[in-house]
Amino acid sequence: MNFFKKSASASFEPGQKMALYYYYDGCPFCSMVMAYVNELGIDLELRNIMTEPSYRRELVEARGRGTVPVLRIEYPSGDEHWMPESRDIAKYLQDNFQSAAA
């Protein structure tokens, strides 16, 4: 799966934590991102905004909207980056975790 050209605007740092805010398995954009997560064997926290209202509140508070998927990256420094757009998320995961899965 290597058909994304747009560069994601975050960089990987060892020790960072990631959480994926998603809706449901049938969401095509969420499904595409989950396919990358599974294919690359990435261990990250999944936050379903439909089954856990606090996750939706976090998302809306941070981004001003509840659109998913969104990848939240928390760096060891305490800084965080909220990455919306399924293609950007997939590109970021592929760029940073492809070699580890090989």
C-alpha positions as semicolon CSV with decimal commas, in nm:
position;residue;x (nm);y (nm);z (nm)
1;M;0,000;0,000;0,000
2;N;0,206;0,292;-0,118
3;F;-0,015;0,535;-0,304
4;F;-0,008;0,844;-0,081
5;K;0,209;1,135;-0,182
6;K;0,107;1,407;0,065
7;S;0,352;1,441;0,351
8;A;0,225;1,421;0,707
9;S;0,327;1,720;0,920
10;A;0,447;1,532;1,228
11;S;0,768;1,350;1,295
12;F;0,825;1,028;1,485
13;E;1,012;1,041;1,815
14;P;1,109;0,734;2,018
15;G;0,894;0,710;2,329
16;Q;0,595;0,885;2,179
17;K;0,242;0,761;2,249
18;M;-0,031;0,736;1,988
19;A;-0,407;0,708;2,013
20;L;-0,642;0,664;1,719
21;Y;-0,984;0,824;1,754
22;Y;-1,225;0,635;1,532
23;Y;-1,598;0,575;1,489
24;Y;-1,684;0,222;1,390
25;D;-1,535;-0,059;1,186
26;G;-1,763;0,011;0,888
27;C;-1,635;0,368;0,843
28;P;-1,432;0,347;0,519
29;F;-1,175;0,606;0,631
30;C;-1,132;0,441;0,971
31;S;-1,111;0,099;0,804
32;M;-0,833;0,218;0,573
33;V;-0,628;0,348;0,866
34;M;-0,694;0,031;1,068
35;A;-0,571;-0,176;0,772
36;Y;-0,236;0,006;0,795
37;V;-0,225;-0,033;1,174
38;N;-0,286;-0,407;1,142
39;E;-0,058;-0,459;0,841
40;L;0,230;-0,278;1,009
41;G;0,166;-0,436;1,350
42;I;0,148;-0,100;1,526
43;D;0,055;-0,099;1,892
44;L;-0,154;0,208;1,965
45;E;-0,453;0,295;2,177
46;L;-0,789;0,279;1,999
47;R;-1,047;0,532;2,113
48;N;-1,397;0,465;1,980
49;I;-1,591;0,791;2,009
50;M;-1,927;0,614;1,986
51;T;-1,880;0,374;2,275
52;E;-1,692;0,616;2,502
53;P;-1,839;0,969;2,513
54;S;-1,532;1,109;2,692
55;Y;-1,320;1,031;2,384
56;R;-1,557;1,230;2,164
57;R;-1,543;1,521;2,410
58;E;-1,161;1,512;2,403
59;L;-1,162;1,513;2,025
60;V;-1,410;1,799;1,992
61;E;-1,231;2,001;2,259
62;A;-0,896;1,962;2,084
63;R;-1,012;1,995;1,723
64;G;-1,345;2,174;1,736
65;R;-1,518;1,886;1,559
66;G;-1,582;1,516;1,598
67;T;-1,471;1,396;1,254
68;V;-1,270;1,074;1,256
69;P;-1,024;0,917;1,212
70;V;-0,775;1,136;1,398
71;L;-0,437;1,023;1,525
72;R;-0,322;1,189;1,846
73;I;0,053;1,182;1,888
74;E;0,189;1,265;2,231
75;Y;0,563;1,331;2,241
76;P;0,790;1,261;2,540
77;S;0,826;1,640;2,583
78;G;0,453;1,662;2,656
79;D;0,375;1,827;2,322
80;E;0,098;1,672;2,116
81;H;-0,008;1,670;1,754
82;W;-0,359;1,588;1,633
83;M;-0,345;1,446;1,281
84;P;-0,676;1,432;1,094
85;E;-0,729;1,294;0,743
86;S;-0,704;0,922;0,685
87;R;-0,450;0,956;0,402
88;D;-0,217;1,168;0,613
89;I;-0,243;0,918;0,899
90;A;-0,175;0,625;0,665
91;K;0,126;0,807;0,514
92;Y;0,265;0,887;0,859
93;L;0,226;0,527;0,974
94;Q;0,377;0,391;0,655
95;D;0,673;0,631;0,662
96;N;0,752;0,565;1,027
97;F;0,665;0,196;1,077
98;Q;0,707;0,027;0,737
99;S;1,063;-0,092;0,800
100;A;0,977;-0,229;1,145
101;A;0,706;-0,451;0,991
102;A;0,934;-0,593;0,723
